[in-house]
Amino acid sequence: MKVAVIGAGWAGLAAAVYARQAGHEVDLFEATRTLGGRARSLNAQLPNGQTVELDNGQHILIGAYQETLTLLQSLGVSTDSALLRQPLALIYPDGRGLELPDLASPLDLLLGLASSRGWRWSDRWSLLRTALQWKRASFSCPAHLSVSELASPLGPRILHDLIEPLCLSALNTPTDQASAQVFLRVLQDGLFNVQGGSNLLLPRVPMGKLLPSAAHDWLLSHGARTHLGMRIRDLRHQSGQWHVEGLAFDAVLLATPVRDSCRLVGQSMEQQPPAIARALKSWIDVASELRFEAITTVYAWSPGLTLSRPMLALSSSDQAPAQFVFDRGQLDGPPGLLAFVISASRGGRAELQSLVIQQALAQLGIQLTPVLTVTEKLATFACLPNLHRPAGRIATGLLACGDYVQGPYPATLEGALLNAKAAVLAIEEEMR
């Protein structure tokens, strides 16, 4: 088949690779000249004049991301050198928190709880008892429950130190609004399915070089055609094929942000047969109802600074908004460069940057100079209870792929890649 992939974020690049691996002709279209979408690289300058390559946001992968790891390895990326693998640790600057040893489940949780600091034994017991109850219930719960409601048996210390940062990092949605059902699925796959699934995988290369550059190089070397700097405005169905800017294809995979996908699908409704037009409108009606959450990353610098760990959890509040800080000097950046992450962020960049600098002084005892603050306003969809997500299939030969389409996971890189693979398999099934 001739397949067009529109959008060169992680989902679009993965879909193009999967389609080419399956033997199809592939054209990849990207409106900008930068690969990676919401997980891309950009340049900045330190106060000393040094140019550094940063990410548009600090990202974390986990060991349960098997599709991501498999794809990276198939593209020739050495995941052992590109990713720093560490057991799950949510440790605060004062040393309190949970760190899991690299053992099989549930032994890792038992020993991690026994050695945790800053928690009373009653807190630890309530967490263990509740986690085992979730496991006995096969990690399922009523679809209407929020994470706050699900975790109500736990004490306030566990909620503040563990559940809230886990929920924000995984779902990018506050606990009182986040879907308990999706949260349990993340816990199941990360903590209980495979040994090492909960491991943190911290990128030691810029995100643009982790998958985007490798995928683009692979596509070019395997005969795919890429069109960077080409914004698609004309998508229509004609004579049994989909036409992209006048070029005919057997199938089109939309890997653009939701709003761009809705725009393209809406424009293509004109002059379509009634059956196709109804399918397109139905998909738009669902997709356009999604809400979104922002993520802000504040990069700041202090010459020669090194944290006790590559990643530390932070106590967050309205006046101290960051939930995590990463020492980029221990990953891929120069010594002294830190990245503070604010999930489900609210407020302007200048305000958030100022609050984070104050938070660093109060919680880490360090004075920092701001370098760059990046806010991705549409970073993820809000992962709400009873959320109705759009299907991957829009109409015959037209599919959406990305982290927002129907699936068990929140808006993660792993979810985006799984949905990309599902879209390629779906078009093959349609054409049989």
GIFEN-V432666 format. One line per field, one symbol per residue. ss: DSSP state (A for helix, B for strand, O for the rest). phi: phi as a letter, one per 40 degrees, with the letter a starting at -180 (. if undefined). burial: b if it has 16 or more other ideal C-beta (glycine too) atoms within 10 Angstrom, else e. A space follows every 10 residues. Layout:
BEGIN
ss: ???
phi: ???
burial: ???
END
This chain:
BEGIN
ss: OBBBBBOOBA AAAAAAAAAA AOOOBBBBBB OOOOOBOOOO BBBBBOOOOO BBBBBOOOOB BBOOOAAAAA AAAAOOOOAA AABBBBOOBB BBOOOOBBBO OOOOOOAAAA AAAAAOBOOO AAAAAAAAAA AAAAAAOOOO OOOOOBAAAA OOOOOAAAAA AAAAAAAAAA AOOOOOOBBA AAAAAAAAAA AAAOOOOOOB BBBOOOAAAA AAAAAAAAAA AOOOBBBBOO OOOOBBBBOO BBBBOOBBBO BBBBOOOAAA AAAAAAAAOO OOOAAAAAAA AAAAAAAOOO OBBBBBBBBB BOOOOOOOOO BBBOOOOOOO OOOBBBBAAA OOOOOOBBBB BBBOOOOOAA AAAAAAAAAA AAAOOOOOBB BBBBBBBBBB BOOBOOOOOO OOBBBOOBBB OOOOOOOOOO OOAAAAAAAA AAAAAAAAAA AO
phi: .cbbbbhbcc cccccccccc ccgccbbbbb cbbbchgcbb bababcdcgc cbcbbcacbb bbcccccccc cdcccgcccc ccbccbddab bcdcgchbbc ccbccccccc ccccccbgbc cccccccccc cccccccffb adcccccdcc cdcccccccc cbcccccccc bfadccbccc ccdccccdcc bbcbcgccdc bccbbddccc bdcccccccc cbgcbbbcgb ccbbbabafg bcbbfgccbc abbcbcddcc cccccccccc gcddcccccc ccccdccccc bbbcbbbbca aadgcbccac abcbcbaccb cccabbcccc bbbcdgcbbb bbcfcbhccc cccccccccc cccbgbcbbc babbbccbda ccccdfcbcc ccccadgbbb bicccdicbc cbcccccccc cccccccccc cc
burial: bbbbbbbbbb bbbbbbbbbb eeebebbbbb beebbbbbbb bbeeebeeee ebebbbbbbb bbbbbebbbe bbeebebeee ebbbebbbbb bbbeebbbbb eeeebbebbe ebbeebeebe eebbebbeeb beebbeeebe beeebbbbeb beebbebbbe bbbbbbbbbb bbbbbebbbb bbbbbbbbbb bbeeebbbbb bbbbbbbbbb bbbbbbebbe eeebebbeeb ebeebbbeee bbbbeeeebb bbbbbbbbeb bbbbbeebbe ebeeebbebb eebbeebeeb ebbbbbbbbb bbeebebebb bbbbbbeeeb bbbbbbbbbb bbbeebbbbb bbbbbeeeee ebbebbbebb eebbeeebee bbbbbbeebb bbbbbebebb bbbbbbbbbb bbbbbebebb bbbbbbbbbb bbbbebbbee ee
END
